[in-house]
Amino acid sequence: MAKCANCGKVPVVGRNVSYAKNRTPRLFRPNLQKTSVYDPKTGRMVQKTLCAKCIRTLGKVKA
């Protein structure tokens, strides 16, 4: 399933609105990417699916 392992972001349903104000359904998908992250519980690198915002904040916490 498309879900961020850190914050739980999932696709959200919205609407496209044309110039004529016709409304059609669409999906807003989070920018999910597989990354290797250090897991302090196991003491090694694990692969997780995270959104781009969580990848940025995890990088800031480390530095």
Gaussian input, Z-matrix of N, CA and C with variables (Angstrom, degrees):
# hf/3-21g

backbone

0 1
 N
 C     1     B1
 C     2     B2     1     A1
 N     3     B3     2     A2     1     D1
 C     4     B4     3     A3     2     D2
 C     5     B5     4     A4     3     D3
 N     6     B6     5     A5     4     D4
 C     7     B7     6     A6     5     D5
 C     8     B8     7     A7     6     D6
 N     9     B9     8     A8     7     D7
 C    10    B10     9     A9     8     D8
 C    11    B11    10    A10     9     D9
 N    12    B12    11    A11    10    D10
 C    13    B13    12    A12    11    D11
 C    14    B14    13    A13    12    D12
 N    15    B15    14    A14    13    D13
 C    16    B16    15    A15    14    D14
 C    17    B17    16    A16    15    D15
 N    18    B18    17    A17    16    D16
 C    19    B19    18    A18    17    D17
 C    20    B20    19    A19    18    D18
 N    21    B21    20    A20    19    D19
 C    22    B22    21    A21    20    D20
 C    23    B23    22    A22    21    D21
 N    24    B24    23    A23    22    D22
 C    25    B25    24    A24    23    D23
 C    26    B26    25    A25    24    D24
 N    27    B27    26    A26    25    D25
 C    28    B28    27    A27    26    D26
 C    29    B29    28    A28    27    D27
 N    30    B30    29    A29    28    D28
 C    31    B31    30    A30    29    D29
 C    32    B32    31    A31    30    D30
 N    33    B33    32    A32    31    D31
 C    34    B34    33    A33    32    D32
 C    35    B35    34    A34    33    D33
 N    36    B36    35    A35    34    D34
 C    37    B37    36    A36    35    D35
 C    38    B38    37    A37    36    D36
 N    39    B39    38    A38    37    D37
 C    40    B40    39    A39    38    D38
 C    41    B41    40    A40    39    D39
 N    42    B42    41    A41    40    D40
 C    43    B43    42    A42    41    D41
 C    44    B44    43    A43    42    D42
 N    45    B45    44    A44    43    D43
 C    46    B46    45    A45    44    D44
 C    47    B47    46    A46    45    D45
 N    48    B48    47    A47    46    D46
 C    49    B49    48    A48    47    D47
 C    50    B50    49    A49    48    D48
 N    51    B51    50    A50    49    D49
 C    52    B52    51    A51    50    D50
 C    53    B53    52    A52    51    D51
 N    54    B54    53    A53    52    D52
 C    55    B55    54    A54    53    D53
 C    56    B56    55    A55    54    D54
 N    57    B57    56    A56    55    D55
 C    58    B58    57    A57    56    D56
 C    59    B59    58    A58    57    D57
 N    60    B60    59    A59    58    D58
 C    61    B61    60    A60    59    D59
 C    62    B62    61    A61    60    D60
 N    63    B63    62    A62    61    D61
 C    64    B64    63    A63    62    D62
 C    65    B65    64    A64    63    D63
 N    66    B66    65    A65    64    D64
 C    67    B67    66    A66    65    D65
 C    68    B68    67    A67    66    D66
 N    69    B69    68    A68    67    D67
 C    70    B70    69    A69    68    D68
 C    71    B71    70    A70    69    D69
 N    72    B72    71    A71    70    D70
 C    73    B73    72    A72    71    D71
 C    74    B74    73    A73    72    D72
 N    75    B75    74    A74    73    D73
 C    76    B76    75    A75    74    D74
 C    77    B77    76    A76    75    D75
 N    78    B78    77    A77    76    D76
 C    79    B79    78    A78    77    D77
 C    80    B80    79    A79    78    D78
 N    81    B81    80    A80    79    D79
 C    82    B82    81    A81    80    D80
 C    83    B83    82    A82    81    D81
 N    84    B84    83    A83    82    D82
 C    85    B85    84    A84    83    D83
 C    86    B86    85    A85    84    D84
 N    87    B87    86    A86    85    D85
 C    88    B88    87    A87    86    D86
 C    89    B89    88    A88    87    D87
 N    90    B90    89    A89    88    D88
 C    91    B91    90    A90    89    D89
 C    92    B92    91    A91    90    D90
 N    93    B93    92    A92    91    D91
 C    94    B94    93    A93    92    D92
 C    95    B95    94    A94    93    D93
 N    96    B96    95    A95    94    D94
 C    97    B97    96    A96    95    D95
 C    98    B98    97    A97    96    D96
 N    99    B99    98    A98    97    D97
 C   100   B100    99    A99    98    D98
 C   101   B101   100   A100    99    D99
 N   102   B102   101   A101   100   D100
 C   103   B103   102   A102   101   D101
 C   104   B104   103   A103   102   D102
 N   105   B105   104   A104   103   D103
 C   106   B106   105   A105   104   D104
 C   107   B107   106   A106   105   D105
 N   108   B108   107   A107   106   D106
 C   109   B109   108   A108   107   D107
 C   110   B110   109   A109   108   D108
 N   111   B111   110   A110   109   D109
 C   112   B112   111   A111   110   D110
 C   113   B113   112   A112   111   D111
 N   114   B114   113   A113   112   D112
 C   115   B115   114   A114   113   D113
 C   116   B116   115   A115   114   D114
 N   117   B117   116   A116   115   D115
 C   118   B118   117   A117   116   D116
 C   119   B119   118   A118   117   D117
 N   120   B120   119   A119   118   D118
 C   121   B121   120   A120   119   D119
 C   122   B122   121   A121   120   D120
 N   123   B123   122   A122   121   D121
 C   124   B124   123   A123   122   D122
 C   125   B125   124   A124   123   D123
 N   126   B126   125   A125   124   D124
 C   127   B127   126   A126   125   D125
 C   128   B128   127   A127   126   D126
 N   129   B129   128   A128   127   D127
 C   130   B130   129   A129   128   D128
 C   131   B131   130   A130   129   D129
 N   132   B132   131   A131   130   D130
 C   133   B133   132   A132   131   D131
 C   134   B134   133   A133   132   D132
 N   135   B135   134   A134   133   D133
 C   136   B136   135   A135   134   D134
 C   137   B137   136   A136   135   D135
 N   138   B138   137   A137   136   D136
 C   139   B139   138   A138   137   D137
 C   140   B140   139   A139   138   D138
 N   141   B141   140   A140   139   D139
 C   142   B142   141   A141   140   D140
 C   143   B143   142   A142   141   D141
 N   144   B144   143   A143   142   D142
 C   145   B145   144   A144   143   D143
 C   146   B146   145   A145   144   D144
 N   147   B147   146   A146   145   D145
 C   148   B148   147   A147   146   D146
 C   149   B149   148   A148   147   D147
 N   150   B150   149   A149   148   D148
 C   151   B151   150   A150   149   D149
 C   152   B152   151   A151   150   D150
 N   153   B153   152   A152   151   D151
 C   154   B154   153   A153   152   D152
 C   155   B155   154   A154   153   D153
 N   156   B156   155   A155   154   D154
 C   157   B157   156   A156   155   D155
 C   158   B158   157   A157   156   D156
 N   159   B159   158   A158   157   D157
 C   160   B160   159   A159   158   D158
 C   161   B161   160   A160   159   D159
 N   162   B162   161   A161   160   D160
 C   163   B163   162   A162   161   D161
 C   164   B164   163   A163   162   D162
 N   165   B165   164   A164   163   D163
 C   166   B166   165   A165   164   D164
 C   167   B167   166   A166   165   D165
 N   168   B168   167   A167   166   D166
 C   169   B169   168   A168   167   D167
 C   170   B170   169   A169   168   D168
 N   171   B171   170   A170   169   D169
 C   172   B172   171   A171   170   D170
 C   173   B173   172   A172   171   D171
 N   174   B174   173   A173   172   D172
 C   175   B175   174   A174   173   D173
 C   176   B176   175   A175   174   D174
 N   177   B177   176   A176   175   D175
 C   178   B178   177   A177   176   D176
 C   179   B179   178   A178   177   D177
 N   180   B180   179   A179   178   D178
 C   181   B181   180   A180   179   D179
 C   182   B182   181   A181   180   D180
 N   183   B183   182   A182   181   D181
 C   184   B184   183   A183   182   D182
 C   185   B185   184   A184   183   D183
 N   186   B186   185   A185   184   D184
 C   187   B187   186   A186   185   D185
 C   188   B188   187   A187   186   D186

   B1=1.4483
   B2=1.5256
   B3=1.3227
   B4=1.4532
   B5=1.5285
   B6=1.3557
   B7=1.4583
   B8=1.5184
   B9=1.3231
   B10=1.4590
   B11=1.5293
   B12=1.3270
   B13=1.4573
   B14=1.5243
   B15=1.3355
   B16=1.4549
   B17=1.5295
   B18=1.3315
   B19=1.4696
   B20=1.5245
   B21=1.3435
   B22=1.4572
   B23=1.5158
   B24=1.3346
   B25=1.4613
   B26=1.5215
   B27=1.3468
   B28=1.4571
   B29=1.5240
   B30=1.3468
   B31=1.4636
   B32=1.5305
   B33=1.3279
   B34=1.4584
   B35=1.5284
   B36=1.3346
   B37=1.4592
   B38=1.5177
   B39=1.3485
   B40=1.4538
   B41=1.5176
   B42=1.3166
   B43=1.4598
   B44=1.5097
   B45=1.3511
   B46=1.4550
   B47=1.5141
   B48=1.3251
   B49=1.4590
   B50=1.5135
   B51=1.3311
   B52=1.4569
   B53=1.5298
   B54=1.3208
   B55=1.4729
   B56=1.5243
   B57=1.3417
   B58=1.4625
   B59=1.5334
   B60=1.3300
   B61=1.4694
   B62=1.5303
   B63=1.3340
   B64=1.4641
   B65=1.5176
   B66=1.3202
   B67=1.4589
   B68=1.5273
   B69=1.3329
   B70=1.4600
   B71=1.5285
   B72=1.3346
   B73=1.4702
   B74=1.5247
   B75=1.3196
   B76=1.4649
   B77=1.5242
   B78=1.3275
   B79=1.4613
   B80=1.5212
   B81=1.3131
   B82=1.4615
   B83=1.5200
   B84=1.3353
   B85=1.4591
   B86=1.5327
   B87=1.3377
   B88=1.4614
   B89=1.5241
   B90=1.3266
   B91=1.4636
   B92=1.5299
   B93=1.3354
   B94=1.4662
   B95=1.5169
   B96=1.3398
   B97=1.4594
   B98=1.5197
   B99=1.3317
   B100=1.4676
   B101=1.5151
   B102=1.3376
   B103=1.4526
   B104=1.5222
   B105=1.3109
   B106=1.4552
   B107=1.5196
   B108=1.3261
   B109=1.4646
   B110=1.5213
   B111=1.3167
   B112=1.4592
   B113=1.5232
   B114=1.3254
   B115=1.4624
   B116=1.5212
   B117=1.3383
   B118=1.4700
   B119=1.5324
   B120=1.3450
   B121=1.4737
   B122=1.5248
   B123=1.3441
   B124=1.4594
   B125=1.5221
   B126=1.3356
   B127=1.4572
   B128=1.5126
   B129=1.3376
   B130=1.4636
   B131=1.5269
   B132=1.3362
   B133=1.4576
   B134=1.5302
   B135=1.3174
   B136=1.4691
   B137=1.5172
   B138=1.3330
   B139=1.4557
   B140=1.5238
   B141=1.3596
   B142=1.4565
   B143=1.5124
   B144=1.3275
   B145=1.4553
   B146=1.5215
   B147=1.3435
   B148=1.4559
   B149=1.5219
   B150=1.3356
   B151=1.4575
   B152=1.5367
   B153=1.3218
   B154=1.4611
   B155=1.5281
   B156=1.3240
   B157=1.4649
   B158=1.5305
   B159=1.3290
   B160=1.4634
   B161=1.5199
   B162=1.3333
   B163=1.4703
   B164=1.5224
   B165=1.3260
   B166=1.4666
   B167=1.5155
   B168=1.3459
   B169=1.4698
   B170=1.5182
   B171=1.3377
   B172=1.4666
   B173=1.5241
   B174=1.3197
   B175=1.4562
   B176=1.5099
   B177=1.3285
   B178=1.4699
   B179=1.5170
   B180=1.3414
   B181=1.4586
   B182=1.5218
   B183=1.3346
   B184=1.4685
   B185=1.5188
   B186=1.3325
   B187=1.4636
   B188=1.5083
   A1=109.38
   A2=116.93
   A3=121.82
   A4=109.13
   A5=115.41
   A6=120.17
   A7=109.43
   A8=117.02
   A9=122.00
   A10=108.92
   A11=116.42
   A12=120.91
   A13=112.31
   A14=117.89
   A15=121.72
   A16=112.29
   A17=117.34
   A18=120.60
   A19=113.51
   A20=118.35
   A21=121.10
   A22=115.23
   A23=117.56
   A24=120.06
   A25=110.36
   A26=116.53
   A27=123.61
   A28=108.72
   A29=118.50
   A30=119.68
   A31=111.37
   A32=115.57
   A33=122.29
   A34=108.58
   A35=116.55
   A36=121.40
   A37=109.77
   A38=115.36
   A39=121.39
   A40=109.24
   A41=116.16
   A42=120.53
   A43=111.04
   A44=116.25
   A45=121.85
   A46=106.92
   A47=117.30
   A48=121.17
   A49=107.70
   A50=116.39
   A51=121.11
   A52=110.04
   A53=115.12
   A54=121.07
   A55=110.51
   A56=116.91
   A57=122.23
   A58=111.88
   A59=116.91
   A60=124.52
   A61=113.61
   A62=117.04
   A63=120.39
   A64=107.82
   A65=116.65
   A66=120.93
   A67=110.22
   A68=116.04
   A69=121.99
   A70=108.11
   A71=116.83
   A72=119.26
   A73=112.63
   A74=115.86
   A75=122.63
   A76=109.81
   A77=116.86
   A78=122.58
   A79=110.45
   A80=116.85
   A81=122.84
   A82=105.79
   A83=116.40
   A84=120.86
   A85=110.67
   A86=118.34
   A87=120.30
   A88=110.67
   A89=116.42
   A90=122.56
   A91=108.54
   A92=116.49
   A93=122.14
   A94=111.22
   A95=115.35
   A96=121.77
   A97=109.22
   A98=115.93
   A99=120.24
   A100=108.75
   A101=116.69
   A102=121.90
   A103=109.92
   A104=115.24
   A105=120.99
   A106=108.72
   A107=116.19
   A108=122.45
   A109=108.59
   A110=116.77
   A111=121.29
   A112=109.54
   A113=116.60
   A114=122.54
   A115=108.82
   A116=118.16
   A117=119.57
   A118=113.48
   A119=118.26
   A120=120.51
   A121=111.30
   A122=115.82
   A123=119.79
   A124=112.17
   A125=117.18
   A126=120.77
   A127=113.82
   A128=117.53
   A129=119.89
   A130=110.61
   A131=115.23
   A132=121.30
   A133=109.27
   A134=115.86
   A135=121.66
   A136=108.55
   A137=116.18
   A138=120.39
   A139=109.01
   A140=115.71
   A141=121.99
   A142=109.87
   A143=116.20
   A144=122.32
   A145=107.00
   A146=116.01
   A147=121.70
   A148=110.61
   A149=116.51
   A150=120.05
   A151=108.21
   A152=115.74
   A153=120.93
   A154=111.58
   A155=117.56
   A156=120.99
   A157=111.25
   A158=117.40
   A159=120.93
   A160=111.25
   A161=117.25
   A162=120.17
   A163=110.14
   A164=116.78
   A165=121.16
   A166=111.81
   A167=117.26
   A168=119.89
   A169=111.40
   A170=118.35
   A171=120.12
   A172=110.73
   A173=117.53
   A174=121.67
   A175=111.89
   A176=117.11
   A177=121.05
   A178=111.33
   A179=117.41
   A180=121.32
   A181=109.82
   A182=117.17
   A183=120.96
   A184=111.74
   A185=117.10
   A186=121.04
   A187=112.63
   D1=145.07
   D2=179.02
   D3=-78.26
   D4=97.92
   D5=-177.56
   D6=-152.83
   D7=136.54
   D8=177.95
   D9=-72.53
   D10=131.67
   D11=-178.67
   D12=-72.53
   D13=-19.04
   D14=-176.90
   D15=-94.56
   D16=-55.43
   D17=-173.89
   D18=-105.26
   D19=-13.02
   D20=176.69
   D21=83.14
   D22=18.43
   D23=178.20
   D24=-62.49
   D25=137.18
   D26=178.26
   D27=-133.20
   D28=164.88
   D29=176.00
   D30=-59.87
   D31=142.25
   D32=-178.52
   D33=-119.20
   D34=140.62
   D35=179.87
   D36=-85.94
   D37=135.38
   D38=176.60
   D39=-142.89
   D40=-158.80
   D41=-178.64
   D42=-136.00
   D43=140.19
   D44=165.57
   D45=-81.79
   D46=137.77
   D47=176.66
   D48=-122.13
   D49=116.73
   D50=-178.72
   D51=-80.71
   D52=174.89
   D53=178.23
   D54=-60.89
   D55=-31.81
   D56=178.57
   D57=-84.98
   D58=8.35
   D59=179.42
   D60=65.89
   D61=23.91
   D62=172.06
   D63=-76.87
   D64=134.47
   D65=-176.88
   D66=-110.05
   D67=127.66
   D68=177.12
   D69=-129.13
   D70=145.79
   D71=-178.19
   D72=-69.22
   D73=150.10
   D74=175.93
   D75=-152.33
   D76=168.87
   D77=178.21
   D78=-113.35
   D79=136.83
   D80=169.87
   D81=-101.12
   D82=109.78
   D83=-176.44
   D84=-98.65
   D85=137.14
   D86=175.46
   D87=-71.40
   D88=152.34
   D89=-179.47
   D90=-81.21
   D91=84.02
   D92=-176.64
   D93=-92.74
   D94=138.13
   D95=-179.89
   D96=-142.16
   D97=144.30
   D98=175.91
   D99=-82.44
   D100=126.27
   D101=-179.77
   D102=-135.99
   D103=155.80
   D104=174.63
   D105=-92.29
   D106=126.44
   D107=-176.19
   D108=-128.20
   D109=143.26
   D110=177.33
   D111=-75.08
   D112=127.46
   D113=178.68
   D114=-104.82
   D115=111.42
   D116=-177.68
   D117=-67.09
   D118=-24.20
   D119=179.68
   D120=-66.26
   D121=-45.48
   D122=-178.55
   D123=-92.90
   D124=-20.61
   D125=179.50
   D126=79.94
   D127=22.10
   D128=178.45
   D129=-146.34
   D130=175.26
   D131=-179.29
   D132=-80.72
   D133=135.33
   D134=175.92
   D135=-127.36
   D136=153.19
   D137=-179.93
   D138=-95.17
   D139=125.80
   D140=-179.63
   D141=-129.95
   D142=155.87
   D143=174.42
   D144=-97.40
   D145=112.53
   D146=-177.66
   D147=-124.00
   D148=153.77
   D149=174.06
   D150=-80.53
   D151=161.33
   D152=-175.42
   D153=-60.74
   D154=-35.45
   D155=179.90
   D156=-65.05
   D157=-41.05
   D158=178.92
   D159=-68.48
   D160=-36.05
   D161=176.57
   D162=-61.75
   D163=-42.41
   D164=178.62
   D165=-63.65
   D166=-46.73
   D167=-177.29
   D168=-68.47
   D169=-36.20
   D170=176.43
   D171=-64.60
   D172=-35.22
   D173=176.46
   D174=-66.40
   D175=-35.33
   D176=179.31
   D177=-72.39
   D178=-35.26
   D179=-178.81
   D180=-66.59
   D181=-39.01
   D182=-178.95
   D183=-64.48
   D184=-41.70
   D185=-173.71
   D186=-76.00

